[in-house]
């Protein structure tokens, strides 16, 4: 079903790209609030829901949770209530009277489905409305029985047994941490930190410091190295998910918890590795991170956005050295120049996002370089737009506070 949805989304995106007469942005215009502009584009394109060409909802899809959280950050900064109203409208259509959630099959044990629970928590904190609390508790139930590796790491999905993917850290842990803080489940924070340490332990490459896309505990998958269980390559967006998960989990992690330093140490190793594979000319990051010189490889929008967001937020909150602010600024300026265009429709659009990259499944995705180069790159992919808004909002926060990136 998910591949079918992606086919609809691809058709829609390609159609909009083909018919959109767009103008490239030549430089970062100091007067343009790009976080607000791309949020406006989302609200224009999907006024009721992220929808397929047949008019049906895309379902309880994690990319909705990503861009709604990004838009909530724009609302927090601007105070423009239309952004908040849009979030409420989007989420309310999923909440059913029996405290369950439309299009969410909990016992499929897909960690992606946990992601949107964080928006439920956001709305609960804003309103104290019990319907959001009950729906969030419904999502929380999945983590009680979600299958795990022998060391306690959440499987990515039931259909991908014994596997941890970088993507899964973003899908599950920010919600888990946010929920644990709100409802006083302080015992969970050791478990949350465990997910990051296990992923780094099993996926990190000692030479580059980068993390492989996934790890198979059983070494059963064709894509898994028979000695290490690692997938072959460093996929940009997977590394991006991991970084965003780290800086967002720290929002809720207790200051006095012993594992907080562990997460901060992981974050510092992470940004050091990511900075080393930034393109020195355009400031961007590639679909396969360590192969920027390969002819087929290309700068990718969602990964670049996630790295910029992670660094900017981590610098703002004092988690990492201020030197990474300049690295993030270069990346942000590169994104505006490379990916942002203005259409004849008067809206800004985001180019350069790979629609999907996965492992296993049917048809089988082998994790090879050729595979990562084969997936479609589209305009206005909701994952890319959400990630870009996160980054652009952080950039605007810095601008508003007159913080120099070169500090």
C-alpha positions as CSV (number, residue, x, y, z in Angstrom):
1,X,0.0,0.0,0.0
2,X,2.8,2.4,0.8
3,X,4.4,1.9,-2.6
4,X,1.0,2.5,-4.2
5,X,0.8,5.8,-2.3
6,X,4.2,6.7,-3.4
7,X,3.2,6.1,-7.0
8,X,0.3,8.5,-6.6
9,X,2.6,11.1,-4.9
10,X,5.2,10.8,-7.6
11,X,2.6,11.3,-10.3
12,X,1.3,14.4,-8.6
13,X,4.7,15.8,-8.0
14,X,5.9,15.2,-11.5
15,X,2.7,16.8,-12.9
16,X,3.2,19.9,-10.8
17,X,6.9,20.1,-11.8
18,X,6.1,19.7,-15.5
19,X,3.5,22.5,-15.5
20,X,5.2,24.8,-13.1
21,X,7.1,27.6,-14.8
22,X,9.6,28.4,-12.1
23,X,12.2,31.0,-11.5
24,X,15.4,30.0,-9.6
25,X,16.4,32.0,-6.5
26,X,19.7,33.6,-7.3
27,X,20.7,34.5,-3.7
28,X,19.3,34.5,-0.2
29,X,17.0,37.5,-0.2
30,X,17.2,39.0,3.3
31,X,13.5,39.9,3.2
32,X,12.1,36.5,2.4
33,X,11.1,34.2,5.2
34,X,11.5,30.9,3.5
35,X,10.1,28.9,6.4
36,X,6.9,30.8,6.1
37,X,6.8,30.6,2.3
38,X,7.2,26.8,2.1
39,X,4.6,26.4,4.9
40,X,2.3,28.5,2.8
41,X,3.0,26.3,-0.2
42,X,2.1,23.2,1.8
43,X,-1.2,24.7,3.0
44,X,-2.0,25.7,-0.5
45,X,-1.2,22.3,-2.1
46,X,-2.8,20.2,0.7
47,X,-5.6,22.3,2.3
48,X,-7.3,19.3,3.8
49,X,-4.7,16.5,3.9
50,X,-1.7,15.1,2.1
51,X,-3.8,13.5,-0.6
52,X,-3.4,11.1,-3.5
53,X,-4.6,11.8,-7.1
54,X,-7.7,9.8,-6.4
55,X,-8.7,12.2,-3.7
56,X,-8.1,9.7,-0.8
57,X,-6.0,10.6,2.2
58,X,-2.4,9.4,2.2
59,X,-3.2,7.9,5.6
60,X,-1.4,8.2,9.0
61,X,1.8,9.0,7.1
62,X,4.9,10.1,9.0
63,X,5.6,12.9,6.5
64,X,2.4,14.6,7.7
65,X,3.8,14.6,11.2
66,X,7.1,16.0,10.0
67,X,5.7,19.0,8.2
68,X,3.1,19.7,10.8
69,X,5.8,19.9,13.5
70,X,7.8,22.2,11.2
71,X,4.8,24.4,10.7
72,X,4.3,24.5,14.5
73,X,7.8,26.0,14.8
74,X,6.8,28.7,12.3
75,X,3.7,29.3,14.4
76,X,5.7,29.6,17.6
77,X,8.0,32.1,16.0
78,X,5.5,34.2,14.1
79,X,2.3,33.9,16.2
80,X,0.3,33.6,13.0
81,X,-2.7,31.6,14.1
82,X,-3.6,30.3,10.6
83,X,-0.6,27.9,11.0
84,X,-2.0,26.5,14.2
85,X,-5.5,26.2,12.7
86,X,-4.1,24.2,9.9
87,X,-2.3,21.8,12.3
88,X,-5.6,21.2,14.2
89,X,-7.6,20.7,11.0
90,X,-5.1,18.2,9.7
91,X,-4.9,16.1,12.8
92,X,-8.5,16.2,13.9
93,X,-9.6,14.3,10.7
94,X,-7.6,11.2,12.0
95,X,-9.0,11.0,15.5
96,X,-11.9,8.6,15.9
97,X,-14.5,8.7,18.7
98,X,-13.3,5.5,20.3
99,X,-9.9,7.1,21.0
100,X,-8.3,5.2,18.1
101,X,-6.8,6.7,14.9
102,X,-8.0,6.5,11.4
103,X,-5.7,4.6,9.0
104,X,-3.4,3.5,11.9
105,X,-2.9,-0.3,12.3
106,X,-1.1,-0.6,15.6
107,X,-0.3,-4.3,15.5
108,X,1.6,-3.9,12.2
109,X,4.4,-2.7,14.4
110,X,5.6,-0.1,12.0
111,X,7.8,2.4,13.9
112,X,6.9,5.1,11.3
113,X,3.3,5.1,12.7
114,X,4.6,6.4,16.0
115,X,5.9,9.7,14.6
116,X,2.6,11.5,14.3
117,X,1.9,10.9,18.0
118,X,4.2,13.9,18.7
119,X,1.7,16.2,17.1
120,X,-1.0,14.8,19.3
121,X,1.2,15.7,22.3
122,X,1.8,19.2,20.9
123,X,-2.0,19.7,20.7
124,X,-2.7,18.2,24.1
125,X,-0.2,20.6,25.7
126,X,-1.8,23.5,23.8
127,X,-5.4,22.6,24.6
128,X,-5.5,20.0,27.4
129,X,-8.2,18.4,25.3
130,X,-8.6,14.8,26.4
131,X,-9.1,13.5,22.9
132,X,-5.5,14.4,22.1
133,X,-4.3,12.7,25.3
134,X,-6.3,9.6,24.6
135,X,-5.0,9.4,21.0
136,X,-1.4,9.8,22.2
137,X,-1.9,7.1,24.7
138,X,-3.2,4.9,21.9
139,X,0.1,5.5,20.0
140,X,2.1,4.9,23.2
141,X,0.6,1.4,23.5
142,X,2.6,0.3,20.4
143,X,5.9,0.8,22.1
144,X,5.0,-1.5,25.0
145,X,4.9,-4.5,22.7
146,X,6.9,-3.4,19.7
147,X,9.4,-6.1,18.8
148,X,13.1,-5.5,19.7
149,X,16.5,-6.8,19.0
150,X,18.2,-9.0,21.6
151,X,19.8,-5.8,23.1
152,X,16.5,-3.9,23.3
153,X,16.6,-1.9,20.1
154,X,13.2,-1.4,18.4
155,X,12.8,-3.2,15.0
156,X,12.2,-0.8,12.2
157,X,9.0,-2.7,11.2
158,X,7.5,-6.1,11.9
159,X,8.0,-6.9,8.2
160,X,11.7,-6.0,8.6
161,X,12.6,-8.3,11.5
162,X,15.7,-7.9,13.6
163,X,16.7,-4.7,11.8
164,X,17.4,-1.2,13.2
165,X,17.4,1.7,10.7
166,X,18.6,5.2,11.3
167,X,15.2,6.4,10.1
168,X,13.5,4.6,13.0
169,X,15.2,6.7,15.6
170,X,13.4,9.8,14.3
171,X,10.1,8.0,13.9
172,X,9.9,6.7,17.5
173,X,12.2,8.4,20.0
174,X,11.1,12.1,19.9
175,X,7.5,11.0,20.7
176,X,8.7,8.5,23.3
177,X,10.7,11.2,25.1
178,X,8.0,13.8,24.8
179,X,5.4,11.4,26.1
180,X,7.7,10.3,29.0
181,X,8.2,13.9,30.1
182,X,4.6,14.9,30.0
183,X,3.3,11.8,31.8
184,X,6.2,11.3,34.2
185,X,7.5,8.1,32.8
186,X,11.1,9.0,33.8
187,X,12.2,5.4,33.7
188,X,11.9,5.4,29.9
189,X,14.8,7.8,29.3
190,X,17.4,5.1,29.8
191,X,15.6,3.1,27.1
192,X,15.5,6.1,24.8
193,X,19.2,6.7,25.1
194,X,19.8,3.0,24.5
195,X,18.2,3.3,21.0
196,X,20.8,5.9,20.0
197,X,23.8,4.1,21.5
198,X,22.8,0.8,19.9
199,X,22.4,2.4,16.5
200,X,25.8,4.1,16.8
201,X,27.4,0.9,18.1
202,X,26.2,-1.2,15.2
203,X,26.0,1.3,12.3
204,X,29.0,3.7,12.8
205,X,32.0,3.5,10.5
206,X,35.1,4.0,12.5
207,X,37.1,5.6,9.6
208,X,34.5,8.3,8.6
209,X,32.3,8.5,11.7
210,X,29.3,8.2,9.4
211,X,26.5,5.8,10.2
212,X,25.3,3.2,7.7
213,X,21.7,3.3,6.7
214,X,20.7,0.1,8.6
215,X,21.9,-2.9,10.6
216,X,20.6,-6.5,10.5
217,X,21.2,-8.3,13.8
218,X,20.8,-11.7,12.2
219,X,22.9,-10.9,9.0
220,X,20.1,-12.5,7.0
221,X,19.4,-9.7,4.5
222,X,21.1,-9.7,1.1
223,X,22.1,-6.1,1.8
224,X,23.7,-6.9,5.2
225,X,27.4,-7.5,5.5
226,X,27.9,-11.0,6.8
227,X,30.4,-10.0,9.5
228,X,28.9,-6.7,10.7
229,X,25.3,-6.7,9.6
230,X,25.6,-3.2,8.2
231,X,24.0,-2.0,5.0
232,X,26.5,-1.0,2.3
233,X,26.2,2.8,2.2
234,X,25.7,6.1,4.1
235,X,22.3,7.4,2.8
236,X,22.0,11.1,3.3
237,X,18.5,11.3,4.6
238,X,19.0,8.4,7.0
239,X,21.8,10.3,8.6
240,X,19.6,13.3,8.6
241,X,16.8,11.6,10.5
242,X,19.2,10.4,13.2
243,X,20.5,14.0,13.8
244,X,17.1,15.5,14.0
245,X,16.1,12.8,16.4
246,X,19.0,13.6,18.6
247,X,18.4,17.3,18.9
248,X,14.7,16.9,19.3
249,X,14.9,14.2,22.0
250,X,17.2,16.5,24.0
251,X,14.4,18.9,24.3
252,X,12.7,16.5,26.8
253,X,15.7,14.6,28.3
254,X,16.2,15.4,32.0
255,X,19.2,17.7,32.6
256,X,20.4,15.5,35.5
257,X,20.1,12.1,33.7
258,X,23.4,10.3,33.3
259,X,22.6,9.4,29.7
260,X,22.2,13.0,28.7
261,X,26.0,13.4,28.3
262,X,26.0,10.2,26.3
263,X,23.6,11.7,23.8
264,X,25.5,15.0,23.7
265,X,28.8,13.0,23.0
266,X,27.0,11.1,20.1
267,X,25.7,14.4,18.7
268,X,29.2,16.0,18.8
269,X,30.7,12.9,17.0
270,X,27.8,13.1,14.5
271,X,28.2,16.8,13.5
272,X,32.0,16.3,13.1
273,X,31.5,13.5,10.7
274,X,28.7,15.2,8.8
275,X,30.7,18.4,8.4
276,X,33.6,16.5,6.7
277,X,31.3,15.4,3.8
278,X,29.8,18.8,3.1
279,X,30.5,19.9,-0.5
280,X,33.1,22.6,-0.2
281,X,31.8,24.5,-3.1
282,X,28.0,24.5,-2.9
283,X,27.8,23.7,0.8
284,X,25.4,20.8,0.3
285,X,25.3,17.1,1.1
286,X,24.8,14.2,-1.3
287,X,22.3,11.4,-1.7
288,X,25.2,9.0,-0.8
289,X,27.3,11.0,1.6
290,X,30.8,9.9,1.0
291,X,30.6,9.6,-2.8
292,X,30.1,13.2,-3.8
293,X,32.6,12.9,-6.6
294,X,30.7,10.1,-8.3
295,X,29.1,11.2,-11.6
296,X,25.6,9.9,-10.8
297,X,25.5,11.3,-7.3
298,X,23.7,14.5,-6.6
299,X,23.1,17.1,-3.8
300,X,19.9,16.1,-2.0
301,X,17.5,18.6,-0.4
302,X,16.0,16.7,2.6
303,X,19.4,15.5,3.9
304,X,20.9,18.9,3.5
305,X,18.0,20.5,5.3
306,X,18.2,18.0,8.2
307,X,21.9,18.6,8.7
308,X,21.4,22.4,8.7
309,X,18.6,22.1,11.2
310,X,20.5,19.8,13.5
311,X,23.6,22.0,13.5
312,X,21.7,25.3,13.8
313,X,19.5,24.1,16.7
314,X,22.4,22.4,18.5
315,X,24.5,25.6,18.2
316,X,21.6,27.7,19.4
317,X,21.1,25.5,22.5
318,X,24.8,25.2,23.2
319,X,25.1,21.5,22.5
320,X,28.0,21.8,20.0
321,X,30.7,24.2,19.1
322,X,29.6,27.5,17.6
323,X,31.9,26.8,14.6
324,X,29.2,24.6,13.2
325,X,27.0,27.7,12.8
326,X,29.1,28.8,9.8
327,X,29.0,25.3,8.3
328,X,25.2,25.3,8.6
329,X,25.0,28.8,7.1
330,X,26.9,27.7,4.1
331,X,24.6,24.8,3.7
332,X,21.5,26.9,4.1
333,X,22.6,29.4,1.5
334,X,23.4,26.5,-0.8
335,X,19.9,25.1,-0.4
336,X,18.3,28.4,-1.3
337,X,20.4,28.7,-4.4
338,X,20.1,25.1,-5.5
339,X,16.7,23.9,-4.5
340,X,14.2,26.9,-4.0
341,X,12.3,28.2,-7.0
342,X,9.3,30.5,-7.3
343,X,6.5,29.4,-9.6
344,X,4.0,31.3,-11.7
345,X,1.5,30.3,-9.1
346,X,3.2,32.8,-6.8
347,X,4.4,30.1,-4.4
348,X,7.9,28.9,-3.6
349,X,8.7,25.3,-4.3
350,X,11.4,22.9,-3.3
351,X,13.3,20.8,-5.8
352,X,15.8,18.1,-5.2
353,X,14.3,15.6,-2.8
354,X,14.6,11.9,-3.3
355,X,11.2,10.4,-3.0
356,X,12.1,7.3,-1.0
357,X,15.1,5.1,-0.3
358,X,14.7,1.9,1.6
359,X,16.1,-1.6,2.0
360,X,14.6,-5.1,1.3
361,X,10.9,-5.3,0.5
362,X,9.3,-6.1,-2.8
363,X,10.7,-5.4,-5.3
364,X,13.9,-6.0,-3.3
365,X,16.1,-3.0,-2.6
366,X,19.7,-4.1,-2.2
367,X,21.3,-1.0,-0.8
368,X,23.8,-0.7,-3.6
369,X,25.0,2.7,-4.9
370,X,23.1,2.0,-8.1
371,X,19.9,1.5,-6.1
372,X,20.2,4.8,-4.3
373,X,20.7,6.5,-7.7
374,X,17.6,4.9,-9.1
375,X,15.0,6.4,-6.9
376,X,13.0,9.4,-8.3
377,X,14.0,12.9,-7.3
378,X,10.9,15.2,-7.2
379,X,9.6,18.7,-6.5
380,X,7.6,19.5,-3.4
381,X,8.1,16.1,-1.7
382,X,6.5,16.6,1.8
383,X,9.5,15.1,3.6
384,X,11.8,17.5,1.9
385,X,9.5,20.5,2.5
386,X,9.1,19.6,6.2
387,X,12.8,19.3,6.7
388,X,13.5,22.5,4.8
389,X,11.0,24.4,7.0
390,X,12.8,23.1,10.1
391,X,16.1,24.4,8.8
392,X,14.7,27.7,7.4
393,X,12.9,28.4,10.7
394,X,16.2,28.0,12.6
395,X,17.9,30.3,10.2
396,X,15.2,32.9,10.7
397,X,15.5,32.6,14.5
398,X,19.2,33.3,14.2
399,X,18.6,36.2,11.9
400,X,15.9,37.7,14.2
401,X,18.3,37.5,17.1
402,X,21.2,39.0,15.0
403,X,23.4,36.0,15.8
404,X,26.5,35.9,13.6
405,X,27.1,32.5,12.0
406,X,30.8,33.0,12.0
407,X,30.9,33.2,15.8
